[in-house]
Amino acid sequence: MTRNFILALAMGLCLLISAAHAQSPSTRALPAPIQRGWQADGRIFIEVGPLTRLHTDKEGAVLADSASYRYGEHFANRLGDIIPMRVKIYCVLPQTEKERKVAIDFSALKAGRLTVDQDPENNPDWSFADPSVLAANELPLYLPKEPTVTTVTLESGAEAPAEVWDITMFVQTKRQPQPMLFWFEFVAASEVTPNGSPDWKKLSTPDFIISQSRTADDGKDLSMGNTSQVAQQPPVRLGWAVIALGAVFVMVPISRYAIRAIRRRFAKGKQLDPAEKAWRVFGPVFAAGLGEGELYTFTTVQVREIVSALKEFFGIKYGVKQLQEHRFDFDDGEALLAVLTALEHGVLECGAELSPERYTELVGRISKLCPQP
């Protein structure tokens, strides 16, 4: 039973170590083929996704050339990779006379920024790709001069006319979050202020996940990475689990040894054989009562000790009258009844005086009823 307990305890601690080793579950988001979202109270619909095919404008400019980017998919990109993105911004045309046409301002994009406000540290998450690393006829940003009229499905399920801005851009990042969220900002106005000017509001495209690969690039320079000192964070729970497991394997054998030693020291009386325990009484009493001619003579006190030890050996807690009814419960019940009748009933209860020959006969019967070990 102790072995099974130790095995079960060890298995439980192994599970604890596994749980402690996996201290926090992975929360890495999964990339999606495309992200969509409504803005400006349902007047602007935006689609964001990677550009995975060639696209040529009316003037013949190639907007996506596979020679300048090897990883057109939106996952497992490396730092500094050129990532082509395509963003479509649909502006729903007015449905009623009260609605005004949506106005879009892409001044920030034209200025080479992906955010409306200038980054005070000039260290944005994303930046346009350097034109020098692009292929011929490729531009970091392709922004059409005018939108194209098309139809869009509203949130209600109905179709409505809309103007779409089809924007293509090549972007890069030097950051290492996992995953990286791509987005850019612009301003739009679907209403006017009380003084009649457009009510410009800053909007942003839906977050598009571009996860990265931690493998090295194929450049000629070896990246040293981050060489600054970082404080160690040892797995505290794992350490405590190992300590607990070691304590169990050490304490269990020590405890078993200590228990056996205590039992041997304090439980010797309980471990004695019943016959041995009885003869610890019979031996000294018989030796003291042995007289001349190998005959026995006992005092009342000695007789009481003999009776007590004999009854304890057979487990008898009642008198001679009850023993007469239960004598058949014992193998030598008749002999036992004869001995106790003479000693307990005759000597102790009635005060009879037995002859040395009678005592010697009773000692012989006692030696047969309870053989000396």
PyMOL commands that set and color helices and strands:
alter all, ss='L'
color gray80, all
select helices_A, chain A and resi 2-21+107-110+131-133+236-266+269-271+274-289+292-294+300-314+320-329+333-349+356-369
alter helices_A, ss='H'
color red, helices_A
select strands_A, chain A and resi 35-39+44-50+83-92+103-105+127-128+141-142+148-153+159-172+180-182+185-189+201-204+208-210
alter strands_A, ss='S'
color yellow, strands_A
deselect
rebuild
show_as cartoon
